[in-house]
Amino acid sequence: MMERIRAFEEQACLAAERDKLVLGAIHPSIGQEAVAAGIMHNLSKEDILLSTHRGHGHTLAKGASSLAMMRELLGREGGCCGGKGGSMHIADFSVGMLGANGVVGANITIAAGAAHAIRLLGDNRIVVDIFGDGAVNRGPFLEGINWAVVFKLPILFVCEDNQYSATTKTKTMTGGDGAAARAASLGMRSTVVDGNDVEAIADTMTDIAARLRDGGPPEFLHAKTYRRMGHTSFDPAAYRPEGEAVEEEKKNDPIERQRAILRAVGMTEDDIQLLHQNAQKEMIDILQKAAGTPFPASDTAFIDVQDIGSPAVEAY
């Protein structure tokens, strides 16, 4: 899954930069693939996911079609939102992915609402809400977490801490001991995990998911990772210290770390490379297919728009 996520985003960046096929920004999560793969490994299709503007990996790992996702990025017919949502608002309700969100932190309160609905319905689904470290300094962070604690909602809040809030080091603009400490101050069980260790994330998520399904209170997971690219595919990230990203790639790449584990338990180099090659081929093929797909017909432009009339007339 990590190989597929990386290959998808590499092709998406090529589509945006080289081929000018994407109108708008692409926010890559290259270097952060372990969070998506580890967490989604323990979710069912019926469980609910909400994500950030950097949500390709989460959506793919939740089970969305790579072709439908690429078509969505290119604004084409057959995209998972009909070509109307694009990268930052990608969603696929058929796999429980309620959507990425272009507003930092806005998904937190939406996720709390989804979890509250599940509690009222009385089933054993759980909600996972993923947001970045920059979101912890915005109002919805407190609102959503407080609501979940008060009503004991079946939700896991995940801070995917890639160390940067757009172009600024998050630690330079965040008071106190950070995301997990803030959640713990509201009485929420909080766990800090190496966000580049996919097995540690999967194991931790196995335990958390079991507690939530058994009726346990909401929890918080702080996954510390690193954003290898700029804020968008077009951002050269000149604000980072020279050599920082290169050093992270060399020492802390989640895919390379997992390859080392696979070698240690006896997987051959050929089999490891085959995983890589299959992922690359899949995503090269889906970009070609997506680029060859027509744009939606103009008469579909408003079919998703709801008009309930004037609020002034309807309400009064």
N, C-alpha and C positions, 0 to 999 in steps of 0.2 A: 504493500500500500504506500509506503514512503517513496518507493521508486516511482510509482504511478503518479503520486502527487507532484513530485519534482518534475517529472517529464511533462505533465500537463501544464505546469506553470512556465516551464522553459518554452514550450510551444506557444502559450498565450502571450508571453513577452515578445517572442518573435513576431506574432501576429500584430501586436500593437506597434512595435518599433520599426521592424523591417518592412512589413507589408501594409502598414496603415489600415488594418482591417478592423481595429477596435476604436470606436469613437468614445473617448473617455479614458479614465485612468485604470490601470491594472496595479493592484497592490500585492506583490508576490510574498509568499511565506517560505521562500527557500531558506533552509536551515532550521525551520520550525516543524518539520513534518512529523516528528515523533509525537507531538501533542495530539494531533488529529488521529493518527493511526492507533495510538495507545488507548485513547479514550473511547473512540467509536468501536473498537474491538469488543467492548462490553455492552454495547447498546443494541436493542432490537429495532426493527424498522418502525415499530409502533411508538417507541420512545421519541421524545421531542428534543430537537436541537435548535438553538438560536446562535447566530454567529456575528462576526464583525465585518467591516468592509474588506478585511483580509481573510475571506472565508472559503476560498476554493478548496483547500485541503480538507477542511471540516466537512464540506458538502460532499465531496467525492468519497471520503471515508464513511460517510453516513449511508452511502449506497446509491447516490445519484448517478445517472448515466453520464459518462465522460463526453459523449457526442452531444447530448442535449445541453450540457454545460457549455461546451465550446460554441455551439450554435447561439446560446444565450449571450455569450461575450461578444459575438460578432453581430448580434441583433438580428438573427435569422429565424426563419420559420422553423418550427420544431424545437426551438429553445425551451428550456424547462419553465420559463415564464413568458413564452410566446415571443421571445426576442425583445421584450419591453423592460425587463429589469436590469439587464447588464450585469457587470461584474460585482458591483457593490450592493446589489439588491437581489442576488441570486437566491432562489428558493425552490424546493421540491416537496410539496406536501405529501406526495405519495410515499416518501421515505421518512416522513416526520421532520423534515427540515423546513422550519417556518420562515427562515429567511436570514440573509445577511442584512446589515444595516449601515448606511452611510453616515449616520450620526453617532459619534463616539458615545458609548454608554447607553444609548436609547434601547438597545436590545435587553438590558438588564430588567427593566420594569415590565417589558413585554413578556419576558420569560417568567417572571413572578406571576403574571396574570395567567399564563398557560398552566403553571403548576397549581395555581389556585383552582382552576377549572378541573384539573385532574383530581384534586382532593375532593371537590364537590361531587364529581362523578363516582368516586369511590373505587377506581381501578388501580392497578399496580404499575402503571407506566411511571417513568421518571422524566425529568427535564434536565438537560445540560445546557448551560448558558456560558459561552466563551466570549471573553472581552480582553482587550489589551491593558497593559499597565497604565497607559494614559487615562483610561476610563475611571480609575480609582479616585481621581481628583475631580470628578464630575458628580452632580447631584443625584442622578439615577442610581449610582452605586450605593449610597446610603439608603435611599428610598426602597430599592428592590430588595436588598439584603435584610433590612429591618422588617419589611412586610413578610418575607419568607420565614424569618425567625418567629415573629409573633403568631403566625398562623400554621407553623410547623409544616411547611410545604415540601413535597418530594422533589427537591431541586439541588443540583450541584452547580455552584458558581465556579468557573475556571478562569483565573487570571493567567493568560498566556503572555508572560512577561518577557518581551524581546528586547528590553532595556531602553528602547527609544519611543518617545511620544512624538511621532512625525519626525521633526529634525532636532529634537532636544533630548538629552539624556534625562530619563525619567527621575533618577535619583536626585538630580539638581533642583527639582521642582516638587518634590514629595516630602512632606513632613513625617516624622515618626519612624516606625519600624516597617512601614510598607503595607502591602495589600493584605497579607494573611493576618497581621496584627490588628488591622482595622476590622476585619471580619470577626476575629476572635473577641474583640472588645464588645461586640453585640451578642456574644454568647454562642457563636457558631463554631462548630468543630472545624479546625483549619489544618491543612496538611501542606507542607512544602516538599516539592519533588524536583529532581533533575529533569528538566523539560527536554533534554536531548537523549534520554535513556528510555527507549520505547517500551522495554520490558518492565522497567520500574513503574512507568505510568500505567501500563496495562494491569499490573498486579495491584497497584493502589486503587485503580478504578474498579477492579473486581470486588474489592472489599467495600468500597463506598456504595457501589450500585446495590450490593446485597443489603446493606443497612437501610438504604432509602426504600427499597422494595418491601422491607419488613416493617415499614412505617416509621423509620427513624427520622429525626429532624434534618433540616437542610444542612449541607456541608459546603466547604470552600477548599479549592485546590489551587495552590500557587505553583505554577510550572515555570521554572526559570530557563529560558532559552536565549536565542540570539537571532536577530534579523540580519541576514547576510547581505541583502540588497538594500537599496534606498527605500524611502517611503513609498514611492511608486516605481514602475519599471523605467521611467524617464529620469529619476532622481539619481545623480552621481554620488550622493552621500558625502560630499566634500566636508561636511561638518564633523565627520568621525575622525578620531586620531589615526594618523597614517599607519597602515599595517594591521589595524585592529581586526578588520574583517578577514584578512588573509590568515591571521593567527587563529582565529576562531574556526575557520574552515579546516585548517591543518590539524587542530587538536580536538575539536569538539563537534564535528559534523555528525548528525544522528545516523545517517546512512552508513558512513564509514565505520562508526562505532558498532553498528549492528553487523556489518560484514565481518568485522574482527571476531565477534561472538560466534557467528555461523562457522567461520573457519575453525575456531577453537573446538567446536562440537562435531567437526568432521565433514561439513559441507565442502564440496569441491569448488575450486575457483571457477570451473566451467559452469556449474549450476548457479553460482552467485552472479556471474556475468549474464547468464541466460535470463535471470530476473530483470536485470537492467535492460537488456536488449528487448525483451518483450514489452516492457513499459514504454521504452522509446518508440518502438514500432506502433504500438497502440495509439499514442498521442500524435505522432506524425500523421498517421492515417486519419485520425478524427479531425485534425485541423484541415486537412485537404478536403474531407467530406463537408465540413462545416462551411468552408470558403466557397464550395460549389453549391450550397443550398440557397435558394432564393430568399429575398426579404419578404416579410409578411405582406399579404395583400392590403392595400390602403383601406379597404372597407372593414378591416378588422381593428382599426385604430381605437375605436371606442367601445368595443364589446365587453371590456373588463371594467368600464366606468359605471359606477352606481349613481343614479340621480334620484334622490328621494324628495326633490322639490325644495322650495325655500324654507330654511329653518324658521324664519319669522312666521310664515304662513302655517307650517305644520305644527309648530309648538304652541302657537297662540291663537 
